[in-house]
Amino acid sequence: MLNILALNTLNIILPFLNSINKKWCLIGTTSLILHGLERESDEIYILVDSEGARKLDQYMGNFKVPVNNFLPDNLLTEINQYEIGGTQVRILSNLRVKISDTWVKLTETIKNLEIFNFNGYRVFIPSLSDQQKISRIFGQEKDIRQAEKILSFIKE
């Protein structure tokens, strides 16, 4: 589950995310938690286009912190990092992944977005199968295994 600090942070940023009229989605552990996987997280990753990232930076600029590089070599992105109430928020724009020697925008690998309601706000997350692909790209083996269990249960 998201810790209380991350939940509070979502309550701060979701009104703005819902107002910017740009495509965005939460990815990573937060997405998996919203799908029902038993995980804990104090980080929020938001995938958005460049204009959305610029608007978010204007909104959250007072919370900006130096970016610590956490990406593997097969990923390229423009990234801004913020700390809001003890929660790390990373805004990833133009995220590209190297697949078979070709750079592909991560947004092109997301085929289905799902919409969740969180305290009256829309939250966009990749479908569980799309999030599983994203977890594979990021090398998150634990997330991959948990998603596989849920997907196999759903298919039964």
VMD Tcl script that draws the C-alpha trace (Angstrom):
set ca {
  {0.00 0.00 0.00}
  {1.01 3.60 -0.36}
  {2.23 5.03 2.88}
  {0.31 7.91 4.41}
  {2.84 10.46 3.13}
  {2.43 9.24 -0.46}
  {-1.36 9.29 -0.09}
  {-1.18 12.88 1.16}
  {1.08 13.78 -1.77}
  {-1.41 12.31 -4.24}
  {-4.09 14.49 -2.65}
  {-1.87 17.52 -3.31}
  {-0.93 16.79 -6.93}
  {-4.05 15.09 -8.33}
  {-6.19 18.26 -8.49}
  {-3.51 19.87 -10.65}
  {-2.95 16.75 -12.78}
  {-6.69 16.56 -13.41}
  {-6.71 20.21 -14.53}
  {-3.82 20.29 -17.04}
  {-5.70 18.50 -19.83}
  {-2.60 16.58 -20.85}
  {-2.05 12.88 -21.16}
  {-0.43 11.52 -18.05}
  {-0.36 8.33 -16.04}
  {1.13 6.95 -12.86}
  {3.57 4.13 -13.46}
  {5.65 1.85 -11.29}
  {4.78 0.62 -7.83}
  {1.99 3.17 -7.38}
  {0.26 1.78 -10.45}
  {0.69 -1.79 -9.21}
  {-0.73 -0.88 -5.79}
  {-3.80 0.64 -7.43}
  {-4.18 -2.66 -9.31}
  {-4.28 -4.45 -5.96}
  {-0.75 -5.81 -5.65}
  {0.63 -5.97 -2.14}
  {3.53 -3.55 -2.29}
  {4.71 -0.59 -0.28}
  {5.94 2.65 -1.75}
  {6.90 6.14 -0.79}
  {7.60 7.19 -4.40}
  {5.34 8.37 -7.19}
  {6.29 8.20 -10.87}
  {4.30 10.25 -13.36}
  {4.69 9.74 -17.10}
  {3.71 12.84 -19.08}
  {4.59 14.72 -22.28}
  {7.05 17.66 -22.30}
  {4.36 20.34 -22.03}
  {2.73 18.52 -19.12}
  {6.13 18.24 -17.42}
  {6.68 21.98 -17.87}
  {3.28 22.75 -16.32}
  {3.93 20.37 -13.44}
  {7.32 22.00 -12.85}
  {5.64 25.40 -12.61}
  {3.14 23.99 -10.12}
  {5.62 21.99 -8.02}
  {8.79 24.04 -8.55}
  {9.10 24.93 -4.85}
  {9.47 21.22 -4.06}
  {12.18 20.50 -6.66}
  {15.23 18.52 -5.52}
  {18.33 17.34 -7.39}
  {17.72 14.30 -9.57}
  {19.45 11.13 -8.49}
  {20.09 8.98 -11.54}
  {18.27 5.68 -11.18}
  {17.72 4.72 -14.80}
  {19.35 1.73 -16.50}
  {21.26 2.27 -19.76}
  {18.32 1.14 -21.91}
  {16.21 4.16 -20.84}
  {16.37 7.85 -21.76}
  {14.10 10.54 -20.35}
  {13.74 14.12 -19.33}
  {13.25 13.97 -15.58}
  {12.33 16.33 -12.79}
  {12.32 15.22 -9.18}
  {10.41 16.70 -6.27}
  {9.96 15.93 -2.60}
  {6.53 16.69 -1.23}
  {5.85 15.84 2.39}
  {8.57 13.18 2.48}
  {7.47 11.54 -0.79}
  {9.70 11.44 -3.86}
  {7.78 12.45 -7.00}
  {9.50 11.87 -10.32}
  {8.10 13.39 -13.50}
  {9.28 11.47 -16.55}
  {8.70 13.02 -19.96}
  {9.65 11.67 -23.37}
  {10.69 8.42 -21.74}
  {12.29 6.20 -24.36}
  {13.34 2.60 -24.05}
  {15.81 0.71 -26.20}
  {14.15 -2.41 -27.62}
  {16.12 -4.48 -30.15}
  {18.52 -1.60 -30.89}
  {15.63 0.81 -31.53}
  {14.57 3.64 -29.23}
  {10.80 3.55 -28.63}
  {8.70 5.98 -26.59}
  {7.39 4.18 -23.53}
  {3.97 5.69 -24.18}
  {3.84 3.66 -27.41}
  {4.15 0.43 -25.40}
  {1.12 1.34 -23.28}
  {-1.90 0.00 -25.12}
  {-4.59 0.45 -22.45}
  {-4.97 3.08 -19.75}
  {-7.34 2.43 -16.89}
  {-9.02 5.16 -14.87}
  {-9.32 4.89 -11.11}
  {-11.15 7.23 -8.79}
  {-9.01 8.44 -5.90}
  {-10.78 10.80 -3.50}
  {-12.88 12.16 -6.37}
  {-9.97 12.61 -8.80}
  {-9.22 10.66 -11.95}
  {-6.04 8.60 -11.81}
  {-4.74 7.13 -15.05}
  {-2.62 3.99 -14.87}
  {-1.49 1.45 -17.46}
  {-3.43 -1.80 -17.60}
  {-1.88 -4.52 -15.48}
  {-0.42 -6.26 -18.55}
  {1.05 -2.95 -19.78}
  {2.46 -2.22 -16.30}
  {4.00 -5.69 -16.34}
  {5.81 -4.76 -19.58}
  {6.99 -1.52 -17.97}
  {8.22 -3.43 -14.90}
  {10.14 -5.76 -17.21}
  {11.77 -2.78 -18.95}
  {12.81 -1.37 -15.56}
  {14.04 -4.80 -14.39}
  {11.60 -5.00 -11.47}
  {11.47 -8.80 -11.09}
  {9.29 -8.80 -7.97}
  {6.69 -6.62 -9.70}
  {6.74 -8.87 -12.78}
  {6.11 -12.01 -10.71}
  {3.28 -10.43 -8.73}
  {1.61 -9.11 -11.87}
  {1.90 -12.55 -13.49}
  {0.11 -14.13 -10.52}
  {-2.79 -11.70 -10.75}
  {-3.02 -11.96 -14.54}
  {-3.07 -15.77 -14.38}
  {-5.76 -15.64 -11.67}
  {-7.87 -13.28 -13.82}
  {-7.58 -15.61 -16.84}
  {-8.82 -18.62 -14.83}
}
mol new
graphics top color blue
foreach p $ca { graphics top sphere $p radius 0.5 }
foreach p [lrange $ca 0 end-1] q [lrange $ca 1 end] { graphics top cylinder $p $q radius 0.2 }
display resetview
